[in-house]
Amino acid sequence: ALETLKMFEKKDTRVKSAAATNLSFLYYLGNELAQATNYADLAVNSDRYNPAALTNKGNTVFANGDYEKAAEFYKEALRNDSLCTEALYNLGLAYKKLNRIDEALDFLLKLHAILPNSAQVLYQIASIYEIMEDPNQAIEWLLQLISVVPTDPHVLSKLGKLYDNEGDKSQAFHYYYESYRYFPSNIEVIEWLGAYYID
């Protein structure tokens, strides 16, 4: 894929931008941030209105820990394409990292309206409600999430933990036990179940 895309580097601006965008993404997936950054810069310089190129550039900046600057690239991508789902999602994550929780929630809820069955979006919304110390909302979103991915042991154990914190031992047992069924090696879950049986 890299060799094929490199053949398009010398073509006209739009083709060059598309090829550089894809090359940047491939290098990013391979955790080669320096190369990903070079191609993200090339893609943005070739076509400043390419939302995918701006999102990739934001991703490379995000990976280096500059969440504020990453958020600027994601916002610019959204100005060029208001339905760029990757930019919306990553902007939500950037604001979460910056502890701007209300803004993170706004962008993730917008994305949820576009992608109502996205497991990642549902999980992030639940996570934000947990940060906001609203366990009822967190539980509500996690319940939606397990309707999409019913066998995820991590989500099931998180539901168990939230119900346990709320004092609902029977629901906590149900979700911890389900988590154990799908992934019987989680020590935290085994400890909780052992303590529950002792009680």
N, C-alpha and C positions, 0 to 999 in steps of 0.2 A: 504494500500500500504506500509506504514511504517513497519507494523508487518511482512508482507511477505518478504520485502527486508532484514529486520534484521535477518531472518533465514539463509540468504546466507553469512552473515558476516564471518562465521567460515570456509567457503569453501576454495578452492585453490585460488591462487593469482589473476587470471584474473576474476573469478567470484566475489571475494571479492571486487576488484576494481570497477567492473560494479555496484554491489549493493551499494557500498559506494558512487559512483558517483550519482546514482539516489536518494539515501537518502539525500545527500548534496543538490541536486537540490530541492527536496521536502521541506526540512527545509528552504532553501533560499526563496522559494515561500511563505512559511508561515511566513516569516520575523523573523525566529529564527536564527540569524546570528552566534551565538556561536556554536550551533549544526551543522549548515551548514559548518562552518569552520572546526570543528572536523572531519566530514565525508569527506570533501574535502581533508584534510591532509591525512586521511587514504587511500583514493582513489589514491592520487598521490604517496604515499609511497608504495602502493601495486603494482602500475604499472606506472612508470614515463613516459611511452610513450603513455598514454591514453589521447588523445586531449580533450575529454569531461571532464575528471577529472581536467586537467590543466585549462580549461576554467572556470569550477566551482570555482576552487581556486582563479582564477583571479577575478571572480565576488564577492567573499566574501571580497577580499582585496579592490576592487573598492567600495563596499558598505561602507567600513570603511574610504574611502577618500584618499587612497594611490594609485593614478592613475598611477604613474610611475611604481610601483611594479606590479600592475595589468597588465600593458602593457607588462611587461616581461613574465608573465605567458601566456598571449595571444600569444605572439611571439613564445614561446616554443611550445604551442599547434599547431601553424601553421607550425613549423619546423617538427612536427610529422605527420601533415596532412594539406597540403597546401590548401585544399578545405573545411576546417572546417569553415562553414559560421558564426557560433556564435562567434568564436574567431575573425574573420575578422570584424564583426559588432562591437563587444565590443572594439576591438583595435581602430577602428575609433572613438568610443565614448570617450575612454580614452584619445586619442590625442586631441580631441575637448576640453575636460575638462582641459588638460594641455596647451591649447591655441597653439598647434602645428597644425595649421589649414591646411597647405598644406599636411602634412602627413595624417591627418584625411581624407581629401578629396581623397587622393590616395587610401587608403584602402577601402573607401566606393564606389569608382568608380570600383575597382576590384570586390567588392561584387555585384555591380549592373550588371556587366558582367555575373555573375553566376546566380543571381536572378533578372532578369530585371523587374518583376512586383511586387517586394516587396514594400509595402506602406511605411514601416518604413525606408527602405534604401532611397527611393525617397525623403521622408520628410527630412531626415538628410542631404542629399546632398543639397537640397534647403536651409536648415537652414545654412549650411556652406557658401553657396554663399551669403546669406544675411549678415552673419558676415563679409565676404570679401568685403561687400558693392558693390556687383554686382547684382543689382535688376533684370536686364534682364535675367540673368542665373537663378536666384531664381524663377522668374515667369515661365520660361521654364520648370523647374523641377516640380514646383507645378502643372502646366497644365498636365504634364505626370501623376502626382499623382492623380488628379481628374478624369483621365480616368480610373484609377484603383478603386478609392473610390469616386464616383461622389456625394455622399450625406454627406460628412464629413463637418459639419458647420465650424469647426475650420480652415480647409484648405481653404474653400471658403472665410472666413473673412480675412484670411492672404493674399489671392490673392487680395481681395478688397483693403486692406491696402497698398499693394505694388503698385497697379495701382494708388491709390490716391496719394501716394508719388511721383509717376512719372507724375502726373498731368492729368491722363486720367480718368476724372470723370465718363464718360459713362460706361467704363469697371469696374471701382470701384463700381458703382451703381449696375451693373449686378451681381457681385460676392457677394457684401454685401446683396443684396436682396435675392439671392439664399441661403446664409447662414441663413438669417432670416426665410426663408420658412422652413428650416429643424430644426432650433432651435430658436424659437421666444423669448427666455428669455435672450439672450445675450445683456446686457445693452449697451456695447460699440457699437455694431452693430446698435441698436435702436437709439442711440444718433447720429451716423453718418447719418443714413437714415433720421432722423428728420431734421438735419442741411442741408442735401442735398435738401429736399423738401422746406425748408425755402428759400434757395438760389434760 
